[in-house]
Amino acid sequence: MVAYRPGPNQCAVLVLETTERKQMQATLAEQHEFLRITLHSIGDGVVTTDPDGRVTYLNPVAERLTGWLVAEARGLDLEDVFDARNESTRVRAPSPAMQCLSENRVVSSTDNSVLISRGGTEHAIMDSAAPIVSTIGEVLGAVLVFHDVTEERRLAKEMSYRATHDALTGLLNRAEFETQLNRVLSHAREAGSRHAMLYIDLDQFKVVNDTFGHIAGDQLLQQVTNQLGQCIRNTDTLARLGGDEFGVILEQCDTERAHWVASRICEHLDEFRFAYNERRFHIGASIGLVPIDDRWPTTAAVLQAADNACYAAKDAGRNRVHAWFDADKAVLARHGEMQWVTRLEQVLDEDRFELYAQRIQALGREESHVRCELLLRLREPDGNLVLPDAFLSAAERFHMASRIDRWVVKYVFTWMTRNRDQLNHVDSIAVNLSGQSIGDHAFHRYVWDLADALQFDAHKLCFEVTETAAITNLSVATEFIQSLRLRGMHFALDDFGSGASSFGYLKALPVDYLKIDGQFITNLAHNLIDQAMVRCICDVAKAVGKRTIAEFVETSAVAALLRNMGVDYIQGYFVHAPAPMEEVLVHGFDARS
């Protein structure tokens, strides 16, 4: 402090040095402006409060997300400006800012908060708050930082949805269905509760898909989804398990009630008609029903039992329900077929299939050339031979028939190429093809490529396809047959007469032979109806320019009848007992039973 009294005609001048203070003020102003610009520039919303939780500041992002301008919000309670709620329950979420003020620590919110703006707009947010503390430890207020995660949360939900739902139908997918099944099975074990599962397989989906393509098939699946949803409760779980297969979990539902629901689904789909391109299709469904209780060790066991029961329903005539039960003969048979799958895989890997041949004899004239049909056999490791009746149904059911057909075709084509010079006495070698191969374009390409790559007398080869397979895949079968006939090969329609519309399509189907179904031959000598049927087939065959072959001929009496009826060829144990292919075709072996 300076004390000075000036005299007469004098004055006092006090000069203060303020350079340092002005520099400090300029520095603070610069820092404040930098902080303001920073808060205005960041992508997060920032709100500050005083020690009582009243708003003191909002940056522009906070203004946009809350709908409040800083001038309007200043002095208001934070909860009036920042309305955060639980996304699921819509209950107001605890304020992290108020919590941090009371506990003097950093607080983060849960990851399911949603901010409702002043105008009602919602934004999914993540937020956290921290106390503002002076250098002496005094709490001056709080700073709340939050950012908009609406898009991130939407993408996460979409990814989660896609991981658990079928894209076409919107139903749960197989993986999520198994998760829900595991939950229900665990509850059944722990609480002794009883539930049920339905395994649904559409009966005529392949017809629609093959006739009009995948677009029509997709529309059918979507409409069937709607039909199924009308038959179950909102609390039940409906899923698409794959292709045309669906699954339903009926929680807190006994077997009797579940059977009623399954029967209702069958009736509903039986009445439903799918319309496409001015045509209407009847669908229907086969359903396997399995009770879910503590007897099952795993979800896989439940699914396997349901799948087996579903196929038992198909075998019983389709469009029906088969309820699984202990010691179920149909299910046990299905289980036995499943064991064949592993065995057939091993047989293919170890090349243990063999081909036998059975000769075909002309009636009414002598032939010096050999005709025969090749028959598949399976050689067991102990040397025993297994006939195809034991494994072909399993191969067809589990979609292995085409793989076996590929083995046969490759073996025959290669063998005929290698022995070409020794087959001058051979007129026709018949090879059977499964219905799966007839409808499989990949198999067609395989045969075409193999035929083009190998050199053999294609005119000596005759493929046999069953009447049922030809009808089921009529357009595809016709195209395949015509393509191989152009290469010189022949075709026979096997099991002819077993279909419901045997004569209706015959003129359009390019086959050379009709093999009369053995059911008409076995009792021919004693059954007048069978005799009338065979005569009818012979007359029709002659009218359309095709030759006939009667199979399962075992007696001279039947052979004589067939000769009188005008059948061209016969095949069976009366003619020849099957023998290894090489013995029949190369060495001229001919064994009679």
C-alpha positions in Angstrom: 0.0 0.0 0.0 1.3 3.5 -0.9 0.2 6.6 1.1 1.0 10.0 -0.4 -0.6 13.5 0.0 0.3 15.9 -2.8 0.9 19.6 -2.0 -0.6 22.7 -3.6 -0.4 22.7 -7.4 0.7 19.0 -7.3 -1.0 15.8 -8.4 -0.4 12.1 -7.8 -0.4 9.5 -10.6 -0.7 5.7 -9.7 0.6 3.4 -12.3 -0.3 -0.4 -12.0 1.5 -3.1 -13.9 -1.3 -5.3 -15.5 0.5 -7.2 -18.2 0.5 -10.5 -16.4 -3.1 -10.3 -15.5 -4.2 -9.4 -19.0 -2.1 -12.3 -20.3 -3.9 -14.7 -17.8 -7.3 -13.3 -18.9 -6.5 -13.8 -22.5 -5.2 -17.3 -21.8 -8.4 -18.2 -19.9 -10.6 -16.7 -22.7 -8.7 -18.7 -25.2 -9.0 -21.9 -23.2 -12.7 -21.2 -22.7 -13.2 -20.7 -26.4 -11.2 -23.8 -27.2 -13.4 -25.8 -24.7 -16.6 -24.3 -26.3 -15.5 -25.2 -29.8 -14.5 -28.7 -28.6 -17.8 -29.3 -27.0 -19.6 -28.0 -30.0 -17.6 -30.1 -32.4 -17.7 -33.6 -30.7 -20.3 -36.1 -31.8 -21.5 -36.9 -28.3 -24.1 -35.0 -26.4 -22.8 -33.1 -23.4 -24.9 -31.7 -20.5 -23.5 -30.1 -17.4 -25.3 -29.5 -14.1 -24.8 -27.6 -10.9 -24.4 -29.6 -7.6 -28.2 -29.7 -7.3 -28.7 -31.4 -10.7 -30.0 -28.3 -12.5 -28.9 -27.8 -16.1 -26.1 -25.3 -16.8 -25.1 -26.2 -20.3 -26.0 -28.3 -23.4 -23.8 -28.6 -26.4 -25.4 -28.6 -29.9 -25.6 -32.4 -30.1 -27.4 -32.5 -26.7 -29.8 -29.8 -27.9 -30.6 -31.8 -31.0 -31.2 -35.1 -29.2 -33.1 -33.7 -26.3 -35.0 -31.1 -28.2 -34.1 -28.4 -25.7 -32.1 -25.2 -26.4 -29.5 -24.4 -23.8 -31.2 -21.0 -23.1 -34.5 -22.8 -22.4 -33.0 -25.7 -20.4 -30.6 -23.7 -18.1 -31.8 -23.9 -14.5 -34.3 -26.8 -15.1 -33.9 -30.1 -13.3 -31.9 -32.5 -15.5 -34.7 -35.1 -15.5 -37.0 -32.6 -17.1 -34.6 -32.1 -20.0 -33.0 -35.6 -20.2 -35.9 -38.2 -20.4 -34.1 -41.6 -20.6 -36.2 -44.8 -20.3 -35.7 -48.5 -20.4 -36.2 -49.6 -24.0 -38.2 -52.6 -23.2 -40.3 -51.6 -20.1 -40.5 -47.9 -20.9 -39.8 -47.2 -17.2 -37.7 -44.1 -16.6 -34.1 -45.1 -16.2 -32.1 -44.0 -13.1 -30.2 -40.8 -13.8 -26.5 -41.5 -13.9 -25.8 -37.7 -13.4 -27.8 -37.7 -10.1 -26.2 -40.9 -9.0 -22.7 -39.6 -9.7 -23.5 -36.4 -7.7 -24.7 -38.4 -4.7 -21.9 -41.0 -4.8 -19.1 -38.8 -6.2 -18.0 -41.3 -8.8 -18.3 -42.0 -12.5 -21.6 -43.8 -13.4 -22.5 -45.6 -16.7 -26.0 -46.5 -17.7 -27.3 -49.9 -19.0 -27.0 -50.7 -22.7 -30.8 -50.7 -23.3 -31.7 -47.0 -22.7 -33.7 -44.9 -25.0 -33.8 -41.0 -24.9 -37.2 -39.5 -25.6 -36.8 -35.9 -26.9 -39.0 -32.9 -26.1 -40.9 -33.6 -29.4 -41.3 -37.3 -28.8 -38.6 -38.6 -31.0 -36.7 -41.6 -29.7 -33.0 -42.3 -29.8 -31.2 -45.4 -28.5 -28.3 -44.1 -26.4 -25.3 -45.0 -24.3 -24.5 -42.5 -21.5 -22.3 -41.9 -18.5 -21.8 -39.2 -16.0 -18.9 -37.9 -13.9 -18.7 -35.4 -11.0 -17.0 -32.1 -11.6 -14.7 -31.6 -8.7 -12.6 -28.5 -7.8 -8.9 -28.7 -6.9 -9.9 -28.7 -3.2 -12.3 -31.6 -3.7 -15.5 -29.6 -3.8 -18.3 -31.1 -6.0 -19.2 -28.3 -8.4 -21.7 -30.3 -10.5 -21.8 -33.1 -13.0 -21.1 -33.7 -16.7 -23.4 -36.1 -18.6 -22.0 -37.5 -21.9 -24.2 -39.6 -24.2 -24.2 -40.7 -27.8 -26.7 -41.9 -30.3 -26.5 -45.7 -30.9 -29.8 -46.1 -32.8 -28.2 -47.4 -36.0 -25.8 -49.7 -34.2 -28.5 -51.2 -32.0 -30.8 -51.6 -35.1 -28.0 -53.5 -36.9 -27.3 -55.6 -33.9 -31.0 -56.5 -33.6 -31.1 -57.3 -37.4 -28.0 -59.5 -37.1 -29.5 -61.3 -34.1 -32.8 -61.7 -35.9 -31.1 -63.1 -39.0 -29.1 -65.5 -36.9 -32.3 -66.9 -35.3 -34.9 -66.6 -38.1 -35.6 -68.0 -41.5 -35.3 -65.3 -44.1 -38.1 -66.6 -46.3 -40.9 -67.3 -43.8 -39.8 -65.1 -40.8 -40.1 -68.2 -38.6 -37.5 -69.3 -36.2 -34.7 -71.3 -37.9 -33.5 -74.8 -36.9 -30.7 -73.6 -34.7 -33.0 -71.4 -32.6 -35.7 -74.1 -32.6 -33.2 -76.5 -31.1 -32.3 -73.8 -28.5 -36.0 -73.5 -27.5 -36.4 -77.3 -27.5 -33.5 -77.6 -25.2 -35.0 -75.0 -22.8 -38.3 -76.9 -22.8 -36.6 -80.3 -22.3 -34.6 -78.9 -19.4 -37.9 -77.6 -17.8 -39.5 -81.0 -18.3 -36.6 -82.7 -16.5 -36.4 -80.2 -13.6 -40.1 -79.6 -13.0 -41.7 -82.8 -14.4 -43.7 -80.8 -16.9 -45.1 -82.3 -20.1 -44.9 -80.8 -23.5 -45.0 -82.0 -27.1 -43.2 -81.6 -30.4 -44.6 -81.9 -33.9 -42.4 -82.6 -37.0 -44.3 -81.5 -40.1 -43.3 -82.5 -43.7 -45.3 -81.2 -46.6 -46.5 -84.0 -48.9 -46.7 -82.4 -52.4 -44.2 -79.6 -52.1 -41.7 -81.1 -54.6 -44.4 -81.3 -57.3 -45.0 -77.5 -57.1 -41.3 -76.7 -56.9 -40.3 -78.9 -59.8 -43.2 -77.8 -62.0 -43.1 -74.1 -61.6 -39.7 -73.4 -59.9 -38.4 -72.0 -56.7 -40.5 -68.8 -56.9 -43.7 -70.8 -56.7 -42.2 -73.0 -54.0 -41.3 -70.0 -51.9 -44.8 -68.6 -52.2 -46.2 -71.9 -51.2 -44.0 -72.1 -48.1 -45.0 -68.5 -47.1 -48.7 -69.4 -47.4 -48.2 -72.7 -45.5 -46.6 -70.7 -42.7 -49.7 -68.6 -42.4 -51.9 -71.7 -42.4 -49.8 -73.3 -39.6 -49.9 -70.1 -37.6 -53.7 -70.3 -37.6 -53.7 -73.8 -35.9 -51.5 -73.1 -32.9 -51.4 -70.8 -29.9 -49.4 -67.6 -29.7 -47.3 -69.2 -26.9 -46.3 -72.2 -29.1 -43.0 -72.2 -31.0 -43.2 -72.6 -34.8 -40.0 -72.9 -36.9 -38.9 -73.9 -40.4 -36.5 -76.7 -39.9 -35.4 -76.7 -43.6 -36.8 -77.2 -47.1 -40.5 -78.1 -46.6 -40.1 -79.2 -43.0 -41.5 -77.4 -40.0 -41.4 -77.9 -36.3 -43.8 -76.9 -33.5 -43.2 -77.0 -29.7 -46.4 -77.2 -27.8 -45.6 -76.1 -24.2 -47.6 -77.4 -21.3 -49.5 -79.7 -23.6 -50.2 -83.4 -23.1 -50.1 -86.0 -25.9 -53.9 -86.1 -26.3 -54.1 -82.4 -26.8 -51.1 -82.4 -29.1 -52.6 -85.1 -31.2 -55.7 -82.9 -31.6 -53.6 -80.0 -32.7 -51.7 -82.1 -35.2 -54.9 -83.5 -36.6 -56.2 -80.0 -37.0 -53.1 -79.0 -38.9 -53.6 -82.0 -41.3 -57.2 -81.2 -41.9 -56.4 -77.5 -42.4 -53.7 -78.2 -45.0 -55.8 -80.9 -46.6 -58.5 -78.2 -47.3 -56.0 -75.6 -48.4 -55.3 -75.1 -52.1 -52.3 -73.4 -53.4 -53.1 -71.4 -56.6 -50.4 -70.5 -59.1 -50.6 -69.7 -62.8 -54.3 -70.5 -62.9 -53.6 -73.9 -61.4 -54.6 -75.2 -58.0 -52.6 -77.7 -56.0 -53.5 -79.9 -53.0 -50.7 -80.0 -50.5 -51.3 -82.0 -47.3 -48.8 -82.9 -44.6 -47.4 -85.8 -42.7 -46.8 -85.2 -39.0 -44.7 -86.9 -36.4 -45.7 -86.3 -32.8 -43.3 -86.8 -29.8 -44.1 -86.2 -26.1 -41.4 -84.1 -24.4 -40.7 -85.4 -20.9 -37.8 -86.6 -18.8 -37.3 -89.8 -20.9 -35.2 -88.0 -23.5 -31.4 -87.6 -22.8 -30.9 -84.8 -25.4 -32.7 -82.6 -27.9 -31.1 -84.6 -30.7 -32.9 -87.7 -29.4 -36.2 -85.8 -29.5 -35.6 -84.5 -33.0 -34.6 -88.0 -34.2 -37.7 -89.6 -32.8 -39.9 -86.9 -34.3 -38.3 -87.3 -37.7 -38.8 -91.1 -37.5 -42.4 -90.7 -36.5 -43.0 -88.2 -39.4 -41.6 -90.7 -41.9 -43.8 -93.4 -40.4 -46.8 -91.2 -41.1 -45.6 -90.8 -44.7 -45.2 -94.6 -45.1 -48.7 -95.1 -43.7 -50.2 -93.1 -46.5 -49.4 -89.4 -45.9 -51.5 -86.6 -44.7 -51.8 -88.1 -41.3 -50.3 -88.0 -37.7 -48.0 -90.7 -36.3 -47.5 -90.4 -32.5 -44.2 -91.8 -31.2 -44.4 -94.4 -28.5 -42.0 -96.8 -26.8 -41.3 -100.0 -28.9 -42.9 -98.3 -31.9 -42.3 -100.8 -34.8 -42.5 -98.2 -37.5 -40.0 -96.0 -35.7 -37.7 -98.9 -35.0 -37.8 -99.8 -38.7 -36.9 -96.2 -39.5 -34.0 -96.4 -37.1 -32.8 -99.5 -38.8 -32.8 -97.7 -42.1 -30.8 -94.9 -40.7 -28.1 -97.4 -39.7 -27.9 -98.4 -43.3 -26.8 -94.8 -44.2 -23.5 -95.3 -42.4 -23.1 -98.8 -43.9 -23.7 -97.6 -47.4 -21.2 -94.7 -47.0 -18.6 -97.3 -46.0 -19.6 -99.6 -48.9 -19.1 -96.8 -51.4 -15.8 -95.8 -49.8 -14.6 -99.4 -49.9 -16.1 -100.2 -53.4 -18.0 -103.2 -52.2 -20.9 -103.1 -54.6 -21.1 -105.8 -57.2 -23.3 -106.3 -60.3 -25.1 -109.5 -61.2 -26.9 -110.1 -64.4 -30.2 -111.9 -65.2 -30.9 -112.9 -68.8 -34.0 -111.8 -70.7 -35.4 -114.3 -73.2 -37.4 -113.6 -76.4 -40.7 -115.4 -76.8 -41.9 -117.0 -80.1 -38.5 -116.8 -81.7 -34.9 -117.8 -81.2 -32.2 -115.2 -80.4 -28.5 -115.8 -80.5 -27.7 -112.5 -78.8 -27.7 -112.0 -75.0 -30.1 -109.7 -73.3 -29.9 -109.1 -69.6 -30.7 -106.8 -66.7 -28.0 -105.8 -64.2 -28.8 -106.3 -60.5 -27.0 -104.6 -57.6 -25.5 -106.6 -54.8 -23.6 -105.6 -51.7 -20.6 -107.7 -50.5 -20.2 -107.8 -46.7 -16.7 -107.9 -45.2 -17.5 -111.6 -44.3 -18.1 -112.4 -47.9 -21.9 -112.6 -47.7 -24.0 -111.0 -50.4 -26.8 -108.6 -49.5 -29.8 -108.2 -51.9 -31.0 -104.6 -52.8 -34.3 -105.1 -51.0 -32.4 -104.7 -47.7 -30.9 -101.3 -48.4 -32.4 -99.5 -51.4 -35.4 -98.1 -49.5 -33.0 -96.6 -47.0 -30.8 -95.2 -49.8 -33.8 -93.6 -51.4 -35.2 -92.2 -48.2 -31.9 -90.7 -47.1 -31.1 -89.4 -50.6 -28.2 -91.7 -51.3 -29.8 -93.4 -54.4 -28.2 -91.1 -56.9 -24.8 -91.7 -55.4 -25.3 -95.4 -55.8 -26.6 -94.9 -59.4 -23.4 -92.9 -60.2 -21.3 -95.8 -59.0 -23.3 -98.2 -61.2 -23.2 -96.0 -64.3 -19.5 -95.4 -64.0 -18.8 -99.1 -63.4 -20.9 -100.2 -66.4 -19.7 -97.5 -68.8 -16.1 -98.3 -67.9 -16.6 -102.0 -68.1 -18.3 -101.8 -71.5 -15.4 -99.6 -72.8 -12.8 -102.0 -71.5 -14.5 -105.2 -72.8 -15.9 -103.6 -76.0 -14.3 -106.2 -78.3 -15.8 -109.1 -76.3 -19.5 -107.9 -76.4 -20.4 -108.6 -80.0 -22.8 -111.3 -78.9 -24.6 -108.9 -76.5 -27.7 -107.2 -77.7 -28.9 -105.3 -74.6 -27.7 -104.5 -71.1 -30.4 -103.0 -68.9 -29.4 -100.7 -66.0 -31.9 -99.5 -63.3 -32.1 -95.8 -62.3 -33.8 -94.5 -59.2 -36.5 -91.8 -59.2 -34.1 -89.4 -57.5 -31.6 -89.7 -60.4 -34.3 -89.1 -62.9 -35.2 -85.8 -61.3 -31.6 -84.8 -60.6 -30.1 -82.5 -63.3 -26.6 -82.9 -61.8 -26.9 -86.7 -62.3 -28.0 -86.1 -65.9 -24.8 -84.0 -66.6 -22.7 -86.7 -64.9 -24.1 -89.3 -67.3 -23.7 -87.1 -70.3 -20.1 -86.2 -69.5 -19.2 -89.9 -68.8 -20.8 -91.1 -72.0 -18.9 -88.5 -74.0 -15.6 -89.3 -72.3 -15.8 -93.1 -72.7 -15.9 -95.2 -75.9 -18.5 -98.0 -75.7 -21.4 -99.3 -77.8 -24.2 -97.0 -76.5 -26.9 -98.9 -78.5 -26.3 -101.9 -76.3 -27.3 -100.0 -73.2 -30.9 -99.8 -71.9 -31.8 -97.7 -68.8 -34.8 -98.8 -66.8 -36.9 -96.2 -64.9 -40.0 -97.0 -62.9 -43.3 -95.8 -64.0 -43.8 -93.8 -60.8 -40.5 -92.0 -61.2 -41.3 -91.1 -64.8 -44.8 -89.7 -63.9 -43.5 -87.7 -60.9 -40.7 -86.1 -63.0 -42.5 -86.3 -66.4 -41.0 -83.2 -68.1 -37.5 -83.7 -66.7 -37.6 -87.5 -67.4 -38.7 -86.9 -71.0 -35.8 -84.4 -71.6 -33.3 -86.8 -70.0 -34.5 -89.9 -72.0 -34.5 -88.0 -75.3 -31.0 -86.7 -74.7 -29.6 -90.3 -74.2 -31.7 -91.7 -77.1 -29.9 -89.3 -79.3 -26.6 -91.0 -78.2 -28.1 -94.4 -79.2 -29.2 -95.6 -75.8 -32.6 -97.3 -75.1 -35.1 -97.0 -72.3 -37.6 -99.3 -70.6 -40.5 -98.3 -68.4 -40.2 -100.6 -65.3 -43.2 -101.8 -63.1 -45.6 -100.7 -65.9 -49.2 -100.9 -64.8 -48.6 -100.0 -61.2 -49.4 -96.3 -61.8 -52.9 -94.8 -61.7 -52.5 -93.2 -65.2 -50.4 -95.7 -67.0 -51.8 -95.2 -70.5 -52.5 -91.4 -70.4 -48.9 -90.3 -71.0 -47.6 -93.3 -72.8 -47.6 -91.8 -76.3 -45.6 -88.8 -75.2 -43.0 -90.7 -73.2 -40.0 -91.8 -75.5 -39.4 -95.4 -74.2 -38.7 -98.5 -76.1 -39.9 -101.2 -73.7 -42.7 -101.7 -71.2 -41.8 -104.0 -68.3 -45.1 -105.4 -67.0 -45.3 -105.1 -63.2 -44.5 -108.4 -61.6 -47.7 -108.2 -59.5 -49.7 -109.1 -62.6 -47.3 -112.0 -63.5 -46.9 -113.9 -60.2 -50.4 -115.4 -60.1 -51.1 -115.1 -63.8 -52.0 -118.7 -64.3 -54.8 -118.5 -61.7 -56.0 -114.9 -61.9 -58.3 -113.9 -64.7 -58.1 -110.2 -63.8 -54.3 -110.3 -64.1 -54.6 -112.0 -67.5 -57.0 -109.3 -68.7 -54.6 -106.6 -67.5 -51.6 -108.2 -69.3 -53.6 -108.5 -72.5 -54.6 -104.9 -72.3 -50.9 -103.8 -71.8 -49.8 -105.9 -74.8 -52.5 -104.4 -77.0 -51.6 -100.8 -75.9 -47.9 -101.5 -76.4 -48.4 -102.7 -79.9 -50.6 -99.7 -80.7 -47.9 -97.2 -79.6 -45.0 -99.3 -81.1 -43.3 -100.5 -77.9 -42.1 -104.0 -77.0 -43.1 -105.7 -73.7 -41.1 -107.6 -71.1 -42.8 -109.7 -68.4 -40.8 -110.0 -65.2 -41.1 -112.5 -62.3 -41.7 -115.5 -64.7 -41.1 -118.7 -62.7 -43.0 -121.5 -64.4 -43.4 -122.9 -67.9 -47.2 -122.5 -67.6 -46.9 -118.7 -67.1 -44.3 -118.5 -69.9 -46.8 -120.3 -72.2 -49.6 -117.9 -71.3 -47.4 -114.9 -71.9 -46.4 -116.2 -75.3 -50.1 -116.6 -76.3 -50.9 -113.1 -75.1 -48.2 -111.6 -77.4 -45.6 -110.6 -74.8 -42.2 -110.1 -76.5 -39.7 -111.0 -73.7 -39.8 -112.7 -70.3 -37.5 -112.5 -67.4 -37.4 -114.4 -64.1 -36.0 -117.5 -62.5 -37.7 -119.7 -65.1 -35.3 -118.1 -67.6 -32.2 -117.6 -65.5 -30.9 -117.2 -62.0 -28.8 -114.1 -61.6 -25.1 -114.6 -61.8 -22.0 -112.3 -61.8 -22.1 -109.9 -64.7 -18.8 -111.0 -66.2 -19.9 -114.7 -66.3 -23.1 -113.8 -68.2 -21.8 -111.2 -70.6 -18.3 -112.5 -71.3 -18.2 -116.2 -70.6 -21.8 -117.0 -71.6 -22.7 -118.5 -68.2 -26.4 -119.4 -68.0 -27.7 -120.9 -64.8 -31.3 -122.1 -64.5 -33.1 -122.6 -61.2 
